[in-house]
Amino acid sequence: MSILSGKNILLGITAGIAAYKTANLVRLFIKAGANVKVVMTPASKDFITPLTLSTLSKNPVHSSFVNDDDDDAVWNNHVELGLWADLFIIAPATANTLSKMANGVCDNLLMATYLSAKCPVYFAPAMDLDMYKHPTTLRSFQILKSFGNIMIPATSGELASGLIGEGRMAEPEDIVAFIEDDVIGKLPLKGKKVLITAGPTYEAIDPVRFIGNHSSGKMGFEIAKAAANLGAEVHLISGPTSETVSHSLIHLTNVVSASQMYDAVHKYYKTVDVAILSAAVADYKPKNVSEVKIKKKENSFTIELEKTKDILASLGESKVHQFLVGFALETNNELEHAKGKLKAKNLNLIVLNSLNDKGAGFGGSTNKVTFITDSDEVIQNELKSKAEVAQDVMNQILKQIHA
């Protein structure tokens, strides 16, 4: 999954021959998981049709303040378009439009939307060689960058005039990659590594049976997504689960038993900045595992159990620079037990949830948690979706790291 997944992208298209490339650009944004809307200058429709772009984007394409051919015309609200967007990309950006942007000339819907936008604005210049190097164009580049707009540099190649030189709009694949890199580079966890455990562990009794629990892994997977969306490189280690994840910054390792999870966690722990252990790891495992299926013979059957290695405690003992987060699922004396676990295992933060709270715990799509910090601060949260809880967890970690 791309960092652009779920983002609202507004694509502004101006009247340059490179406009024909925007069909592929829209397709790539959609493929990355983004929501795309298109606003065009009237003249750009000579180079690519709104029908093509609306079909690819699955949204109406706007090029004027009202649709003249509609008897019940509704105003195309440029303010709403600007506020809807998480990212605004103007490609191709002609010399004419760049000059208007630099000087605040507002004579079409695209320009009105640009002047209303509150999100980051990227522009991909496209023009002939001499126009690209003209002092007025270079001045437009500088003015726009001083506004905080982000320039996607043109490349060199054959131009519409037949000349060879600079001014060719960046290819759609390169535009998407440029924006992805720029977005990631500005995220608070860019360059950081985060280790996350998720799901249950299964401790074998024989080749058929095991000791396990009801953890779905959903909470850990949501935390992994939240961390990756903040720019972190994530090592997600999961026990058996039906949850799936596809994100360029998440590396998934599947394990089954507590022993396998212990080994996988310690493989990465020394190199990570943050470790979040949300997995429901078995506290005990069968001392002896049968190599064949145990037959039902007696009226009663006894399994001798032994403790598994305490993964969280082992990380607390070897902690050097890592920010260490644990989870506690309790049924009684919740706060007392969670505080004891926080101190005993040398944690920076513990996330407490109680099976006494409706909507919390295993299996569901919601959770209700309380944060307890290593400075003894207790922060109670309302019942939320696990995706929202995951974001809250990451925000609390950032708050403590930067305190």
C-alpha angles and dihedrals in degrees: 000000000000124000083242092065110125093009121133106233122191113198118201115199124196133189105280129119088246087070087091088071093061092081088067091041091056090047091052093049090051090047088053088058098255128141108237134201124175131213118185137191110241092246093053089070087074088069103040131008125244087226091064093048096044090050092051096041095040088224134096115267117230127207105153138035091252133017102247094197092056116088089202093046117179123204113256099228108222091189092057091048092051094047093045093060125091089185130018117203121186109198127191094023108191125205088252095055093042089055091050091049091050094048102035097246105166110190104132142033094264092055092046089052092048092052090049098047119113096183131085111289123212124190128195110199119217123179143110122297099258093044091051092054097041113121092238091055092046088050090052090053092053095046093049093048089050087057088057095257114145120232120215099205120237118239133226122258145100111331131206089260090059092249120127116229149078120330103073112131114248113262116263093249090052092048091054092046091048092052093045091051092046093049093047092046091059096048119111095239097044108140093015126117121219127192117204131179122202143176132018131303123233117217112200122235093176134334090290109032134056144173111246145139140236099263111136096193091232095122093053093046091051090051089051091053092047092050093048091049087057089057101262124141101235130207104196115192112190138183120215110317142142090228117114134193135191115187130135091229098047121086112192124208116187120210135167112199135045089247092055091047090050091054094045093049093050090049090067106022099091092057101044130093097206131027120193114186107195097147119117097232119191113252092205138030134188110278091217123032117204116230090212132045110278111239123226105248114129129056090238133031129196126204118195111220133200131192120269120226111278102239097186094048091049091054092048090053093051097038114135110156101345124119101227124204127185134186127224124196108190138175101192139019084012101172094044093050093046093051090049091052092048093056098036093053098039096241130169093208137007125199111212126198128171130213085217090070113087111238095020131106133032130004104006132102094240137062139185115209142177122210119217116188132203087253089061094252113152116206118184121202133197125245108285141161113280089246089058092045089052090054090048090052092052092046090052091050091050090048093054095042092053096039 
